[in-house]
Each structure stands twice: as C-alpha cells, then as structure tokens.
C-alpha cells in the first residue's frame, strides 16, 4: 500500500522531470560553436562574367518586433528552410562524398533560383553563382572575420527552375 501511495506522489514529478527538457531545452548538447555559414549569390548575364556584386541570400534582420517574434514562434516555415540551407552549406564544406556535395550544391542553387524567379529578380538567360561564406569571431579582439569556403560555377537559372 505504501509503495502505491509513493508511486502516486512521485508520478507527477517524474512526468514533469521528463517533460521539462522539451519545454526548456539545454544547449549543452553542442560540442562547440563553429563558424556561421552565409550563402551569397550573384546573378550574371553570361557564364564568363566575373561576379562583382554578391548579395547575401535571406539576410537576418537587425531588429525584430515582439509581435513578429511571437508570430514566428508559432509559424515560421521560411526559418525552417533557412536552417536547411545552413545544414547544406555545412555539409558542403565538411568531408563527404562527391554525390553529397553535388546534392547540396544543387539544392542551394535550386532554392535560390526559385526565389529569384518568383521575385522577378533575374532576366531570361541569366546565370546564378553561389558562394559559401563563413563568419566567426576574430581570435584577437571583438571583431568578426569572414572567409569564403566555396564558390560554385555559374549555372543557367532557366535550367534550375
């Protein structure tokens, strides 16, 4: 009888203990904080053109209102896609198979080309080139360092969409 009573008393606390990490996750599962990838793109008129003006794909806003944060907390499919793009960028620079790298590059190019096409930001016959830029804190001081880890070859946007 005492065992049943003790089980009834600890049961709610056990459930709460199991549910608490899902409600307030711990970030201790990260081994280390690595460089933050950014995907830049350039729209070129010809495949031989040298990309002079690179634009960051979906740059993060400097300021987000509390209402927007609340809305994004409940529904934010674009952020999920951005996380997917980050994982593709990280996968491209990590050791892997040529098939994995080709798939990651194709997915990045495809998603950027579709976005540009829907925005009407590219002319027919334009070419798309991407680069992966990694941001990190400088070893000395509080500066931020950016280094380019990958640059793709130009691809015809019409073939991607």
C-alpha positions in Angstrom: 0.0 0.0 0.0 2.8 2.4 0.9 4.6 1.7 -2.5 1.4 2.6 -4.4 1.0 5.8 -2.4 4.6 6.7 -3.0 4.2 6.0 -6.7 1.2 8.3 -6.9 3.1 11.1 -5.2 6.2 10.9 -7.4 4.4 10.2 -10.7 3.5 13.9 -11.5 7.1 15.0 -10.6 8.6 12.2 -12.8 6.4 13.3 -15.7 7.4 16.9 -15.2 11.1 15.9 -15.0 10.8 14.1 -18.3 8.8 17.0 -19.9 11.0 19.8 -18.7 13.9 19.3 -21.2 11.4 19.5 -24.1 9.9 22.8 -22.8 13.2 24.4 -21.8 16.0 22.7 -23.8 19.5 22.7 -22.6 22.1 23.8 -25.1 24.8 21.6 -23.6 24.5 19.1 -26.4 26.6 21.3 -28.7 30.3 20.2 -28.7 31.5 23.6 -29.8 30.3 26.7 -31.5 31.6 26.7 -35.1 31.6 29.3 -37.8 28.2 30.6 -39.0 27.6 29.9 -42.7 26.1 32.6 -45.1 25.0 31.8 -48.6 25.8 34.6 -51.1 24.7 34.7 -54.7 25.4 36.7 -57.8 23.3 36.9 -61.0 25.4 37.0 -64.1 24.5 37.9 -67.7 26.9 35.3 -69.1 28.7 32.4 -67.6 32.1 34.0 -68.4 31.3 37.1 -66.4 33.1 37.6 -63.1 30.8 38.1 -60.2 31.4 41.6 -58.8 28.3 42.1 -56.7 27.5 39.4 -54.2 24.3 39.5 -52.2 23.5 37.5 -49.0 20.6 35.2 -49.5 17.9 36.0 -46.9 19.9 38.2 -44.6 18.9 38.2 -41.0 17.0 41.3 -39.9 18.8 43.7 -37.5 15.6 44.3 -35.4 12.5 42.1 -35.0 9.4 43.4 -33.2 7.9 41.5 -30.3 4.7 40.8 -32.4 6.8 39.4 -35.3 8.8 37.2 -32.8 5.5 35.9 -31.4 4.2 35.2 -34.9 7.5 33.5 -35.9 7.3 31.4 -32.7 4.0 30.0 -33.8 4.6 29.8 -37.6 7.8 30.3 -39.5 8.4 28.0 -42.5 11.0 30.3 -44.0 13.2 29.9 -41.0 13.0 26.1 -41.3 14.1 26.4 -44.9 16.9 28.7 -43.8 18.1 26.1 -41.3 18.0 23.5 -44.1 20.2 25.8 -46.2 22.7 26.2 -43.3 22.9 22.4 -43.0 23.5 22.1 -46.7 26.3 24.7 -46.5 27.9 23.0 -43.6 27.7 19.6 -45.4 29.4 21.0 -48.5 32.5 22.1 -46.6 32.8 19.0 -44.4 34.4 15.8 -45.7 31.9 13.8 -47.7 31.2 12.1 -50.9 31.1 13.9 -54.3 27.4 12.8 -54.6 26.6 14.5 -51.3 28.4 17.7 -52.3 26.6 17.7 -55.7 23.2 17.2 -54.0 23.9 20.1 -51.5 25.0 22.4 -54.2 22.0 21.6 -56.4 19.6 22.2 -53.6 21.2 25.5 -52.7 21.1 26.7 -56.4 17.6 25.4 -56.9 16.1 27.2 -53.9 17.9 30.5 -54.7 16.9 30.3 -58.4 13.3 29.7 -57.4 13.3 32.6 -55.0 14.8 34.9 -57.7 12.4 33.7 -60.3 9.4 34.3 -58.0 10.7 37.8 -57.1 11.3 38.6 -60.8 14.9 39.5 -59.9 16.5 37.7 -62.9 16.3 38.1 -66.7 15.8 35.2 -69.0 19.2 33.7 -69.8 20.8 34.9 -66.6 23.2 32.7 -64.7 23.4 32.1 -61.0 26.6 31.6 -59.0 26.8 31.0 -55.2 29.5 31.2 -52.6 29.6 30.0 -49.1 31.0 32.5 -46.6 31.7 31.6 -43.0 31.5 34.2 -40.2 33.4 33.8 -37.0 34.8 35.9 -34.1 38.4 37.1 -34.5 40.9 35.4 -32.2 42.1 38.8 -31.1 39.6 41.5 -30.0 35.9 41.5 -30.7 36.0 41.7 -34.5 34.2 39.5 -36.9 36.1 37.6 -39.6 34.6 36.4 -42.8 36.2 33.8 -45.1 35.0 32.3 -48.3 34.9 28.5 -48.3 33.3 27.7 -51.6 32.4 29.3 -54.9 30.2 27.4 -57.5 30.5 27.6 -61.2 27.8 29.7 -62.9 24.6 27.8 -63.8 21.8 28.9 -66.1 18.8 29.9 -64.0 16.3 28.5 -66.6 17.8 25.0 -66.1 17.4 25.2 -62.3 13.7 26.3 -62.1 
